[in-house]
């Protein structure tokens, strides 16, 4: 499925659609080249889940957690990982317990598409806007319109 995201308002609405369907154990896998809007979409999802305040990019910390959202959330940016085995070193599984995961640069962590709860979103630049190529995992099939 392709979703047109011509502007920031559309990106925020898309983030809200995702947040409304998100449950603990889910992964929203965000891929795309630099500048395609992965962090912007992550921020829209986090905001739609009820977080008020700043949402820093986890590029340097790798993981940011949000316990004040409707669904406990882990926002991870795996851009700086050099080997997928590093996710064990940072304790990703411990962070994920009872929480949903927003994963930027998922391939650097070994990917999540094999998980039933993975909503894979590949963002692409299209003119001045963006387009999302959405692939829902099996547990998203009944939740994703």
trRosetta pair geometry for C-beta under 8 A, 3 or more apart (Angstrom, degrees):
i j d omega theta_ij theta_ji phi_ij phi_ji
1 133 7.6 147 79 -159 45 48
1 134 4.7 -30 73 63 98 100
1 135 7.8 167 28 -76 78 41
1 136 7.9 20 19 -11 123 97
1 144 7.8 -173 27 148 155 123
2 131 5.8 -5 -170 178 102 112
2 132 7.1 152 -157 80 51 51
2 133 5.7 -22 -101 -101 74 64
2 134 7.4 172 -91 15 21 81
3 14 6.0 120 143 -118 143 127
3 131 6.9 156 77 -164 47 61
3 132 4.3 -11 57 58 102 103
3 134 6.0 44 -8 -17 113 121
4 10 7.0 -55 116 -180 69 152
4 126 7.5 -84 -134 71 79 149
4 129 7.0 40 -179 123 80 144
4 131 5.8 -29 -109 -110 50 83
5 10 4.6 175 -144 113 57 116
5 11 5.0 69 -167 -74 122 73
5 14 6.0 -47 -97 -16 113 149
5 37 7.2 -162 115 99 147 169
5 123 7.8 -36 39 -136 145 99
5 129 5.6 179 99 172 58 106
5 130 4.2 -20 77 74 114 91
5 131 6.4 179 24 -90 84 27
5 132 5.9 65 -20 -18 124 97
6 10 5.4 88 40 3 66 153
6 127 7.9 -6 -132 76 81 119
6 128 7.4 44 -168 84 72 88
6 129 3.7 -78 -134 -88 39 156
6 130 7.8 -156 -79 34 17 55
7 10 5.3 102 54 9 63 100
7 11 7.3 -118 109 -4 38 92
7 129 6.2 -64 -48 -106 45 106
8 11 5.4 -53 -148 36 37 115
8 12 6.3 36 154 -19 68 104
8 40 7.3 -103 -126 -175 83 131
9 12 5.8 -54 -149 36 30 110
9 13 6.4 30 152 -17 64 106
10 13 5.6 -53 -146 38 33 112
10 14 6.3 36 153 -21 65 106
10 129 7.4 17 55 -151 141 127
11 14 5.7 -54 -149 36 30 113
11 15 6.4 34 150 -20 63 104
11 37 6.1 -117 -123 -174 139 137
11 40 5.7 -7 160 133 151 114
11 41 5.9 -110 -170 -87 100 73
11 44 5.7 -164 136 -44 82 156
11 130 6.9 53 -83 46 109 130
12 15 5.5 -49 -148 34 33 115
12 16 6.5 37 151 -22 63 102
12 44 4.5 -154 -117 -132 52 120
12 47 7.6 -37 -142 73 97 134
12 48 7.7 152 -175 -56 72 110
13 16 5.5 -50 -151 32 34 114
13 17 6.7 39 150 -22 64 100
14 17 5.6 -48 -152 30 35 114
14 18 6.7 33 151 -16 63 103
14 41 6.8 -45 97 -131 114 102
14 44 7.0 54 71 114 74 151
14 132 6.6 139 -168 2 153 151
15 18 5.8 -56 -153 36 33 111
15 19 6.2 34 152 -20 67 108
15 41 5.6 -179 -80 -162 101 61
15 42 7.9 -143 -122 -55 120 2
15 43 7.5 -46 -124 84 161 49
15 44 2.6 171 -6 118 165 108
15 45 4.3 -123 -162 -56 95 57
15 47 7.1 49 126 51 140 95
15 48 5.3 169 126 -8 92 133
16 19 5.6 -54 -143 38 32 113
16 20 6.3 38 157 -25 65 104
16 44 6.9 -79 -33 162 65 99
16 45 8.0 -159 -61 -105 28 47
16 48 4.2 -174 -104 -119 62 143
17 20 6.0 -54 -152 29 27 113
17 21 7.1 5 157 -1 59 112
17 145 7.9 -81 -167 20 125 114
18 21 6.3 -80 -160 45 31 99
18 22 6.2 46 150 -49 71 106
18 28 6.1 60 -178 -110 136 143
18 45 5.3 -45 87 -108 121 110
18 48 7.6 112 65 70 77 148
18 119 6.9 176 -137 104 107 159
19 22 5.5 -42 -141 8 33 122
19 44 8.0 -133 -28 129 122 71
19 45 5.0 166 -64 -153 97 66
19 48 3.6 171 25 104 161 118
19 49 4.8 -139 -149 -59 120 76
19 70 7.6 93 174 47 100 124
19 71 7.9 -170 -159 23 72 118
20 48 7.3 -68 -39 155 72 126
21 140 7.5 76 143 -139 131 85
21 143 4.5 128 -162 166 122 121
21 144 6.9 108 163 -77 169 61
22 26 5.4 -137 -151 59 72 151
22 28 7.2 -45 -107 -42 117 119
22 45 7.3 89 -41 -168 152 113
22 49 7.1 -46 61 -91 140 117
22 71 5.2 -141 113 35 104 162
22 100 5.1 12 177 -102 112 170
23 26 5.5 107 59 -23 61 115
23 71 6.4 -146 -130 -122 24 139
23 100 6.8 135 90 -74 25 115
23 117 7.7 -104 70 -143 93 123
24 71 6.0 -162 -57 -162 67 100
24 72 6.5 32 -100 49 105 92
24 98 5.2 -34 -157 -173 142 43
24 99 5.8 -45 -133 -87 88 9
24 100 5.8 -116 -112 -47 34 72
25 96 7.9 77 -113 167 42 99
25 100 6.9 -25 40 -93 29 63
25 117 5.1 -165 128 -72 87 175
26 100 4.5 -4 61 -130 90 103
26 101 7.2 -159 101 33 53 67
26 117 4.3 -130 -108 169 51 110
26 118 7.5 152 -167 -85 63 28
26 119 6.8 12 -176 -3 111 102
26 139 7.6 -137 -98 96 86 124
26 140 7.6 92 -132 -73 113 101
27 100 7.2 -177 -79 -170 31 71
27 101 4.6 -12 -114 68 76 105
27 102 8.0 160 -161 -87 55 21
27 103 5.9 -1 -169 1 102 121
27 106 7.9 95 163 -116 125 135
27 112 4.4 -99 126 156 160 151
27 115 5.7 73 17 74 130 142
27 117 5.9 104 11 107 76 88
27 118 4.5 -17 68 -106 108 74
27 119 7.1 -176 91 27 56 63
27 137 8.0 59 54 -9 93 144
28 42 7.9 162 97 -103 126 76
28 45 6.7 -164 58 -113 168 170
28 100 7.2 38 -7 162 94 112
28 101 7.2 -168 29 96 63 56
28 102 5.0 -13 64 -113 106 67
28 103 7.0 168 81 24 51 71
28 118 7.9 157 -89 -156 21 55
28 119 5.0 -16 -112 66 68 104
28 121 6.6 3 -177 6 86 118
29 103 5.1 -17 -113 68 60 110
29 106 4.3 -9 -151 -42 101 159
29 111 7.4 38 -142 -156 146 62
29 112 4.9 -169 -77 56 126 114
29 113 6.6 -82 34 -64 169 70
29 118 5.5 17 -14 -167 120 105
29 119 6.9 178 22 82 76 47
29 120 4.6 -22 68 -110 118 65
29 121 6.6 160 81 25 59 67
30 38 4.2 128 144 -144 125 96
30 41 6.2 172 -122 75 136 127
30 42 6.4 -91 -15 -57 164 99
30 102 6.7 17 -8 -178 121 82
30 103 6.5 172 24 85 77 51
30 104 4.9 -30 76 -100 112 63
30 105 7.9 -13 87 -15 78 39
30 106 7.2 131 47 -26 45 103
30 121 5.5 -13 -106 72 61 103
30 123 6.8 10 -166 -10 85 114
31 38 7.4 28 -96 -96 6 126
31 104 7.9 146 -83 -156 41 49
31 105 7.0 98 -112 -102 70 29
31 106 6.0 -76 -64 27 100 97
31 107 6.7 62 -111 -15 128 102
31 120 7.3 -5 10 -168 111 89
31 121 7.2 164 28 89 68 52
31 122 4.9 -25 75 -109 98 72
31 123 7.2 178 87 20 44 74
32 36 3.4 -99 143 68 134 154
32 37 7.1 -3 82 46 156 70
32 38 5.8 -176 47 -54 107 102
32 122 5.8 135 -67 -171 82 58
32 123 3.6 -49 -51 64 156 83
32 124 6.3 -147 -128 -66 112 43
33 36 5.5 104 58 -32 64 117
33 125 7.8 -53 56 -10 112 106
35 125 7.4 7 112 -64 96 125
36 123 4.0 145 140 111 117 109
36 124 6.3 -30 -143 -98 129 15
36 125 5.8 -116 -114 -46 81 79
36 130 6.1 114 -177 -127 73 120
37 40 4.3 -58 -157 47 76 120
37 41 5.5 78 140 -25 92 96
37 123 5.1 -139 59 -179 95 155
37 130 5.0 -52 8 -74 147 164
38 41 6.1 -59 -152 36 25 106
38 42 6.4 26 151 -18 63 108
38 104 4.6 106 151 -126 134 109
38 105 7.7 72 166 -33 171 67
38 123 6.1 -157 -66 24 69 141
39 42 5.3 -50 -143 37 36 116
39 43 6.2 39 155 -21 66 103
39 57 5.0 -19 -132 -108 143 106
39 77 7.5 4 -85 -91 100 128
39 104 6.6 6 -68 -88 70 153
40 43 5.8 -53 -150 35 29 111
40 44 6.6 31 150 -20 62 104
41 44 5.5 -51 -149 33 36 114
41 45 6.5 36 152 -19 66 102
41 121 7.2 -132 140 116 162 150
41 123 7.0 -161 -16 -71 142 141
41 132 7.8 108 -102 -90 151 131
42 45 5.8 -55 -152 35 32 111
42 46 6.3 30 153 -18 66 108
42 55 7.5 -175 116 154 91 135
42 75 5.7 104 180 -141 128 119
42 102 4.8 120 -131 160 102 145
42 104 6.5 -58 -48 -54 143 112
43 46 5.6 -53 -143 39 32 111
43 47 6.1 33 157 -19 65 108
43 55 4.6 156 -122 82 89 146
44 47 5.8 -55 -145 39 28 111
44 48 6.2 27 156 -18 63 110
45 48 5.8 -59 -146 39 28 110
45 49 6.4 27 154 -19 64 108
45 102 6.2 157 78 -93 145 137
46 49 5.8 -58 -151 35 30 111
46 51 4.8 -28 160 34 88 137
46 55 5.1 129 84 -115 150 142
46 66 6.1 168 -144 -50 106 168
46 69 6.6 -94 -154 -91 64 140
46 73 6.5 -178 -112 110 83 161
46 75 6.6 -20 -73 -64 129 138
46 102 7.4 -75 -56 -10 95 158
47 50 8.0 133 175 1 31 10
47 51 6.0 -84 -95 63 36 85
47 55 7.1 -92 -52 -31 86 142
49 66 7.3 97 95 120 133 141
49 69 3.7 23 131 -165 117 116
49 70 5.0 -134 -167 28 75 90
49 71 5.9 -85 -144 36 126 83
49 73 6.3 94 104 -37 168 143
50 68 6.9 -131 111 133 99 76
50 69 5.2 146 57 -137 92 56
50 70 5.1 111 1 -31 129 86
51 55 6.7 91 111 -79 139 107
51 66 5.4 -54 -83 -154 134 135
51 68 5.8 103 -109 86 73 101
51 69 5.1 -32 -48 -78 91 95
51 73 7.9 -84 -44 44 129 139
52 68 7.8 -81 26 127 74 135
55 64 7.7 134 -163 116 68 157
55 75 7.6 58 -170 17 103 174
56 61 7.5 65 110 12 124 131
56 64 6.3 164 69 -89 89 151
57 77 6.4 36 173 -39 81 157
58 61 5.0 -82 -148 67 75 92
58 62 5.7 -13 158 121 105 9
58 63 5.8 58 -164 -82 144 6
58 64 4.5 -140 -76 -13 115 98
58 75 5.6 162 -13 113 133 91
58 76 6.0 -87 96 -134 150 29
58 77 4.3 164 83 9 86 104
58 104 7.7 156 59 33 99 122
59 62 8.0 -9 161 -76 13 41
59 77 4.9 -56 -84 107 45 152
59 79 5.9 -17 -137 43 82 133
59 80 6.9 104 179 -27 66 113
60 80 7.5 68 -110 -25 39 153
61 64 6.2 78 88 -63 134 80
62 76 6.2 3 160 -151 68 83
62 77 6.3 -132 -138 62 39 70
62 78 7.1 54 -150 -95 91 47
62 80 6.8 -99 -86 52 95 114
62 81 7.6 86 -128 -54 122 94
62 90 5.9 -89 112 -137 148 158
63 74 6.1 -25 -157 -169 103 99
63 75 7.3 140 -156 78 50 50
63 76 4.9 -15 -100 -100 74 86
63 90 6.5 152 -15 159 127 128
63 92 7.4 -171 -82 -105 138 73
63 95 5.9 -90 -167 -114 148 168
64 74 7.6 150 78 -160 45 51
64 75 4.7 -15 63 63 96 102
64 76 7.8 -174 25 -75 62 43
65 72 7.7 -6 -173 -178 96 90
65 73 7.1 155 -160 90 53 56
65 74 5.5 -23 -105 -105 74 68
65 75 7.6 -173 -83 21 25 73
65 95 6.4 -136 -84 -153 115 104
65 99 7.4 -61 -142 -133 97 165
66 69 4.7 45 132 -12 116 117
66 72 7.1 170 90 -159 64 49
66 73 4.2 -4 58 63 107 103
66 74 7.7 -162 23 -73 75 26
66 75 6.9 49 -11 -12 110 105
67 72 5.6 -1 -118 -124 58 94
69 72 6.7 141 62 -103 94 23
69 73 5.0 8 48 0 148 119
71 99 7.3 121 151 -149 80 56
71 100 5.2 32 135 -1 127 121
72 98 5.8 32 55 123 142 88
72 99 3.9 -85 111 -104 99 89
72 100 7.2 149 85 15 56 69
73 99 5.8 173 -87 -171 14 105
73 100 5.4 -22 -109 64 72 88
73 101 7.7 152 -160 -91 61 25
73 102 6.7 21 -174 -7 108 103
74 92 7.9 129 150 -154 154 74
74 95 4.7 100 -111 147 145 112
74 96 6.0 -83 17 -87 150 58
74 99 5.1 92 -17 121 95 138
74 100 7.3 -166 28 91 73 42
74 101 4.9 -20 70 -109 103 72
74 102 7.1 -169 93 28 52 67
75 101 8.0 158 -87 -161 27 52
75 102 4.6 -8 -115 62 71 114
75 104 7.9 29 180 -8 79 102
76 92 7.0 21 -93 -123 161 109
76 95 7.8 115 -63 103 119 151
76 101 6.5 -13 12 -165 113 99
76 102 7.0 164 26 83 63 60
76 103 5.3 -6 67 -113 103 65
76 104 6.8 -160 101 30 54 73
76 109 7.4 48 127 -58 135 155
77 80 7.6 57 117 5 90 89
77 104 4.3 -9 -115 64 71 120
77 105 6.3 61 -170 23 61 111
78 81 4.7 -30 -173 9 84 124
78 87 7.4 -21 -115 -80 124 102
78 103 6.6 10 -9 -169 116 90
78 104 6.6 180 21 86 70 61
78 105 4.4 -144 69 92 80 100
78 106 6.5 95 33 -101 137 23
78 107 7.9 -178 94 59 131 42
78 108 4.0 175 131 79 108 111
78 109 4.2 -102 -115 -39 161 102
79 104 6.8 -20 -39 118 94 104
79 105 4.4 151 -72 -16 60 163
79 108 6.5 145 -104 8 16 164
80 108 7.9 108 52 159 26 155
81 84 7.0 75 144 -90 134 33
81 86 4.7 -169 -142 63 104 137
81 87 7.1 6 -123 -53 155 75
81 105 7.7 165 31 118 100 123
81 108 4.4 134 64 152 106 110
81 109 6.1 86 46 -75 164 66
82 86 6.9 91 46 -29 65 142
82 108 7.9 -14 -66 -161 12 103
83 86 5.3 116 72 -22 76 97
84 87 6.2 -23 -180 0 60 109
84 108 7.0 177 -83 155 70 38
84 109 5.6 96 -133 -177 79 25
84 110 3.5 94 -155 -55 139 93
85 88 5.9 -38 -177 23 61 112
85 89 7.2 61 133 -17 72 102
86 89 5.0 -50 -154 34 52 118
86 90 6.4 40 152 -12 77 102
86 109 7.8 -96 70 -115 87 69
87 90 6.1 -59 -148 43 33 102
87 92 4.4 -26 -179 -1 93 139
87 109 4.8 79 -66 -152 131 96
87 110 6.7 -93 6 11 140 114
88 91 7.5 37 179 -73 34 32
88 92 7.3 -65 -78 23 28 95
88 93 7.6 10 -116 -3 62 109
91 94 4.3 -24 171 29 103 121
91 95 6.3 108 117 -21 85 91
92 95 5.6 -59 -152 37 38 111
92 96 6.1 34 154 -22 71 110
92 109 7.3 98 -75 -157 167 131
93 96 5.6 -58 -145 36 32 113
93 97 7.1 55 154 -45 61 87
94 97 6.1 -31 -163 -6 34 115
95 99 6.8 -62 150 52 64 142
95 101 7.9 91 111 -98 103 103
96 99 5.7 -132 -154 62 35 94
96 101 5.5 -24 -113 -57 101 120
101 112 7.5 -163 90 -110 131 162
103 106 4.4 71 126 -89 121 94
103 109 6.6 -98 -161 37 127 145
103 112 6.0 119 40 -7 159 141
105 108 4.7 7 146 12 106 121
105 109 7.4 108 110 -10 76 92
106 109 5.7 -68 -160 44 47 104
106 111 5.3 75 137 -117 101 45
106 112 5.4 -86 -162 7 133 97
106 113 7.8 118 124 -32 144 80
106 120 7.9 -106 41 -122 158 88
107 110 7.6 140 -165 2 34 3
107 111 5.4 16 -105 -68 53 88
109 112 7.6 12 90 -42 114 93
111 114 7.0 84 116 -2 104 93
112 115 5.1 -34 179 17 79 119
112 118 4.6 167 128 -108 96 132
112 120 7.6 174 79 -82 88 90
113 118 5.5 -153 -114 110 30 154
113 120 5.3 14 -101 -65 94 137
113 135 7.3 10 -134 100 108 129
113 137 7.3 -180 -161 -83 49 102
114 118 7.5 68 50 4 31 147
115 118 4.4 106 70 -31 92 107
115 137 6.1 -33 100 -123 60 162
116 137 5.0 146 -177 150 28 120
116 138 4.5 -52 -144 55 90 100
116 139 4.4 79 143 -16 98 103
117 137 5.8 -19 35 76 5 144
117 139 4.8 -20 -86 57 63 136
117 140 7.1 111 -147 -41 40 90
118 137 4.1 97 53 -41 67 135
118 140 7.6 -87 80 -15 33 128
119 134 6.9 -17 -179 -160 91 95
119 135 7.7 159 -165 80 45 50
119 136 5.4 -13 -117 -114 78 67
119 137 6.5 -98 -64 7 44 88
119 140 5.1 125 -82 -94 92 160
119 144 7.0 149 -119 -75 116 135
120 134 7.2 146 84 -157 59 43
120 135 4.2 -10 62 60 109 100
120 136 7.8 -152 28 -74 71 21
120 137 7.5 100 -13 -45 88 84
121 132 5.1 -22 -162 -163 101 111
121 133 7.2 146 -157 70 47 49
121 134 5.5 -8 -103 -102 77 72
121 135 7.9 -165 -70 26 37 67
122 132 7.1 140 69 -159 45 55
122 133 4.4 -15 59 56 100 105
122 135 7.9 35 -4 0 98 104
123 130 5.5 -12 -167 -174 99 125
123 131 7.4 151 -153 77 53 42
123 132 5.6 -25 -96 -100 68 72
123 133 8.0 -157 -70 19 23 73
124 130 6.6 143 75 -161 42 71
124 131 5.0 -21 63 60 97 90
124 132 7.8 174 20 -85 75 26
124 133 6.9 45 -7 -14 114 103
125 129 7.8 153 -157 94 55 35
125 130 6.1 -50 -105 -105 41 68
126 129 5.5 -24 73 79 86 82
126 130 6.3 111 22 -143 87 15
126 131 4.5 54 -16 -19 137 108
134 144 7.2 -170 147 -168 131 142
136 140 3.4 -131 -167 99 107 123
136 141 5.8 156 113 -73 124 47
136 143 7.6 -174 -154 65 142 85
136 144 4.3 -148 -75 14 153 154
137 140 5.1 90 53 10 65 106
137 141 7.8 -94 105 -33 38 79
138 141 5.7 -22 -158 -15 40 117
139 142 7.9 -53 -175 29 40 93
139 143 7.6 15 141 6 63 119
140 143 5.3 -80 -154 54 52 105
140 144 4.8 34 158 -21 96 117
141 144 6.8 -57 -126 35 16 98
